[in-house]
Amino acid sequence: MTHLLDPLRSLEEGHWFKLICGASFQHLPAVRSLTLAYTLAGADCIDVAADPSVIAAAKEGLQIASELGRSVGQQGFGRYEKKPLLMVSLNDGEDPHFRKAEFNVTQCPTNCTRPCEKICPAQAIVFDGVNSNFSGVLSQKCYGCGRCIPICPYDIIYTKSYVSTPGAIAPLILSTGVDAVEIHTNVGRLAEFKRLWQAIAPWVERLKLVAISCPDGNGLIDYLHTLYEVISPLPCVLVWQTDGRPMSGDIGDGTTLAAVKLGQKVLAAKLPGYVQLAGGTNSYTVAKLRAMGLLNDFRLPILDFGLEDCNPKSKIQNPKSKIQNPKSKIAGIAYGSYARVLLSPILEELEQREVNQANVKISMRLEEEPSLLWQAVKLADSLVSQLKSRQ
């Protein structure tokens, strides 16, 4: 299996893979392990919360991956060569990605069947947790999917949201060494976007990539065009993330349809930059894109469609049959809840081993358990290779 691992080249060639750890997910051991496994599997970008401790955990995972890179080929996977970009997510206003569930456990009746605990994909809701008497929402594990809210029979679960602080942007970029930022916005929040962009703009030359994530809405395309005018000229790569059905990829195959539909809509607008799917992406997404002809064909050469390609003296007699426009197709896919849930059995077993060490909680790292490590990489590779493999 051949993985093409230069992150920015992956965008150009249409096989960009991004792991979304979660804009509000702060479970440091999981962030570290997810980063490690998906980096070894060939991810191009790791997107994490804009929290220095979370960033540090992801950077540890990246460092361990670089140290283990030579072992990847020996295990039968593609050869690890380059680190993925490290991205942080920011928001200009209310957004489901930037919230936490909460409830007062004393208001929860003792005879409740606790459907919230069963439905939580992050296992963030616990009652009398292992080795502790804690009951409620484990804040560091909750990533704000909101599935617990409508299922609560007593309507006692609510969420608390937060908005990125512009004043924290400069230290974040300068001191943590992130490669990219992603701005979550919504149609109609132009003033809020401008305010956040003003904080980012002085430091954007230090970045390799800026992504803008926006769900569908009335006037979406006009709004995106306006955002492009705000951020231009941009000295780095631009990605439009089409957030189809946020945080739903692990629910079922059908959730990817919203992401694909929104991706088509933004592609048709022919905005400058690359289009990348998110929101409901899962194991069905690549197959759906290929069936619809929305992914580039690896067998065809890719040229930059600039003015020079319009030269009538060009030696290419039939350009359309021999070259492809990299920005006329979906450039990549971001996987969030599905990618995390895929590895959750491994991470749960690793956590269980931490608890069972002579009844003392000893932090076990994924690389210290080779059998679990390569199981995790195999699972991650099963998703990454759908987009990366030439087959």
Buried (B, 14 or more C-beta within 10 A) or exposed (E): BEBBBEBBBBBBBBBBBBBBBBBBBBBBBBBBBBBBBBBBBBBBBBBBBBBBEBBBBBBBBBBBBBEBBEBBEEBEBBBBEBBBBBBBBBBBBBBBBBBBBBBEEEEBEEEBEBBBBEBBBBBBBBBEEEEEEEBBBBBBBBBBBBBBBEEBEEEBBEBEBEBBEBEEBEEBBEEBEBBBBBBBBBBEBBEBBBEBBEBBBEBBEEBBBBBBBBBBEEEBBEBBEBBBEEBEEBEBBBBBBBBBBBBBBBBEBEBBBBBBBBBBBBBEEEBEBBBBBBBBBBBBBBEBBEEEEBBBEBEEEBBEBEEEEEEEEEEEEEBEEEBBBBBBBBBBBBBBBBBBBBBBEBBEBBBEBBEBEEEEEEEBBBBEBEEBBBBBBBBBBEBBBBBBBEE
